[in-house]
Amino acid sequence: MRALGEAVGSLLLPGDVVALTGDLGAGKTTFVQGAALGLGADRDNVTSPTFTLVKEYRGRVPIYHLDVYRLDRIQEVIDLGFEELLDPDGVAFVEWGDAIEGLLPEDHLEIALHTQDDGDTRSATLTATGLAWAARWERLEAAAEQWTTPSKERAE
């Protein structure tokens, strides 16, 4: 997850928002550690914001790392200053982003992380929405290629 995060992070631009979804313990924070490295930050400073809710890191752009798992209402996210964290000069990562889907900008990247039955294997599904990502999809696909498993539909 960390290497995939670094590959994706190297492609992120100011204003990008990445929603991380999926299983508890599937590697959301580990992904952000790699992405922070790809954005020029020290990955060792990246820790889960579960209890602090928001952490900020410095890389080639400001990096905002939110965890909305413990928040019960959308209003709590708004009160947290979510709109201000969508800094057009920075990049925002939102753990449990599916819980606040209605607040996410139209242009965002969703990364769904899941733990497989063996407990050691993880999977990631990348879904881009909006025109900004449509223009960058091929670069994103190429960056993630080494971790890609062809689907049955493609293989046939």
N, C-alpha and C positions, 0 to 999 in steps of 0.2 A: 504494500500500500504506500509505503514511503517513496519508493522509486516512481510509482505511477503518479503520486502527488507532485513530485519534483518535475516530471515531464509535463504535466498539465500546468503547473505553476509557471513554468518557463514561457508559456503562451499567453498568460493572463495579462490583461491591459487595465489601466486605470478605469474605474467605474464598473468592473466586472463583479458579479455576485455569483457565488457558488453555494448551492444548497446541498448539504450532505444528509442523506436519509439512510434508512436500513436498520439492520439488527444492532442491538446493544452489544458493544464489544467487537464490532466488525472492523474497526480501524479508522473511524472518522478523524480522531485527533492525530493518528499516525499519518493519515493522508495529508492533513493540514501541515504537519511537520515537514513533510517532503515538499509541499507546495510553497511553504515559506522559504525553504532553501532555494527552490526554483525562482523565487521572487527576490533573492539576495539577502534574506534574513538568516539569522542563526537559528537553526531548527531546534537546538538544545533549549532555547528560551520558550518554545511552544509547548504549553501544557493545556490540559482540558479546562475550559472555562465553566465547567458544570456549576461550581459554587459561586464564582465571581460573575458569571453570566457573559461578560465581555472582556476580552484581552486585546491589546494593541501591540503590534510588533513593527519594527522598522526594517524595511528592505529598500528596493529601488522605488517602491511606492509604500504608503502606509497600508498595513494589513490589519483588518478587524476580524476577530474570531469570536463568534457568538455561539452560545449554547442555550437553546430555548426549551430544553427538556423539562426543566422544573417549573416553567411558567404555565399557569392554568388558563389564562385568558389572553386573547389577542391584545386587549387593552394594556396588559402588563408589558407586552413587547413594544407597543407604541410609547408607553411611559418610560421605557428604558432608553428612548431616543433612537429607535431603530432607523427612522428616516435620515437622521443626521449621520448614522453609521454607513449609509449608502453614499459615501463620499465619492464624487466623480473623479477625485485624484487618487483614490485608494482601491483596494480589493477587499471584498467582504466574504467570509466563509460563515455559513449558518448551519451549525449542527442541529439536526432534527428540523430542517427547513420545510419539510412537508407539513408540519404543524402550523406554519404561518404562510402557506402557499399564496393566499390572497394578498399578502403584503409584499411579496417578492416582485421585483420589476419584470416587465414582459420579457426582456432580454436577460436570461440567466442560464447557468449551467447546473443541472442536477446530477449528482453522483450518488447512486444507490449502492450501498455496500452490504453484502450479506455473507454470513458464515455458512459454510457447507456442512453437511451431516458429519463429516469426519472431525470437525472442530478446528482443524488446522488450515483448511483451504478457505480462501476468501474470493468473492467475485465482486465485480464492479460493473455497473451499467451506467454509461454516460448518455445523458439526454440534454440536448441544447434546444432552447426556445428563443424565438425572436430573430430578427434580421441580422443583428450584429454577429450572432453565432453561426448563422447560415453561411456568411462570408468566410468564416474561419473553420468550418467543420472539417475540411480536408486536412488542414494542418493539425487539428486536434486528433483526428483519426490516425494520422501518421505518427504522432507522438505516442499514442497509446498502442500502436500496432504490436509491439513485442509482447504485450500482455493479452492480446486478443485471441480468443478461441473461436474459430469459424462456427457459425450456427449451422444446424442441420439443413436449413433452407438454402444457405449459401453453398454448402458442400454438395448438394444434390444437383 
